[in-house]
């Protein structure tokens, strides 16, 4: 039986929960399909989205988004999407004079201790607009890939502080959602990344972990997805619930199925 991710998570654009932090994690595989899913999901839900894209260019996300039924260019022009293109912004920080603080200005400082300018960018992008009626349903912060900040010289504690302040603003104050991708270094010893991954995991309500197959490449099964729901308010026995599915990435969708139910087996 093949199902879509929305069905696995038991959610639709018109009844998505608010005030939640979702962690996307990939280990020995590319979990970017999860980022594309949530980006298109929230745009279709008429949410105001701030996308801190540190891994790919705007054109890349836009091409994939069109396959999923959303146009990022249109969304940005109408004010629904605020897009920070990390690759291009990094060049601007180094080679252009900035009249105002840049979200990534820590790149020019040898001992930058915090990500306050980046947080201020997020808060400004998602702050409510005074108007007669609410234009967007609720705000959403999407970050791809948070681990890149470690590669750019920030410490895990500073990045976790950034997530804490964003969560306080987006999830608690504005009643919105956050979706964060963090790469799992796996067998490679990376203490800072482990601290970051564990720190975000403890704050998350939902964890989606994409993993490569232990047996290697397969044409009909591209990996497996572990889904962990964390409900701190529930009794201990009902607090955490987890499921594991295998998946196959197609041109315009991703199919999920139980282990042993792929076309290669059936």
Buried (B, 14 or more C-beta within 10 A) or exposed (E): EBEEBEEBBEBEBEEBEBBBBBBBBBBBBEBBBBBBBBBBBBBBBBBBBBBBBBBBEBEBBBEBBBEBEBBBBEBBEEEBBBBBBBBEBBEBBEEEEEEEEBBBBBBEEEEBEBBBBBBEBBBEBBEEEEEEEEEBBBBBBBBBBBBBBBEBEBBBBBBBBBBEBBBEBBBEBBEBBBBBBBBBBEEEEBEBBEBBBEBBBEBBBBBBBBBBBEEEEEEEBBBBBBBBBBEEEEEEEEEEEEEEBBBBEEEEBBBBBEEEBBEEEE
